[in-house]
Amino acid sequence: MNKFENLKPEYKIWFSSLQGEGILGDGKWKILKQIDECGSLVRACEQLGITYRRTWNDLRKIEKMLGFNLLETIRGGPDGGSTMLSPEGRRLVKSFDIFHQRMDKMMNKEFARLLDDLNS
């Protein structure tokens, strides 16, 4: 019987500045992906159950730290406004996706090795 069958790996990835200040992690990555999917910061916040004002401020802080805009916004008109990822924002999300997939694969492989070690 496998004594550790109820275990699964959980981890978070984030990047910080050289001074240790958090810049981008799983949470903001999910927000950016949701904005890209629905074309609205307001809708993305609603769907994720997070506050608009704090998210807006957090994203602006990230932009300042990275030195480029993550978002492009169109103010409301007859059809309402929209928010989309800038080309740099889209590239960041795509690169983080790829990085995350690689890390997930490595984490699952190493977790399997850990379980083998524990069960031997």
Summary of the structure (lengths in Angstrom):
residues: 120
radius of gyration: 18.3
end to end distance: 11.4
largest distance: 66.2
contacts: 288
relative contact order: 0.15
helix: 58%
strand: 12%
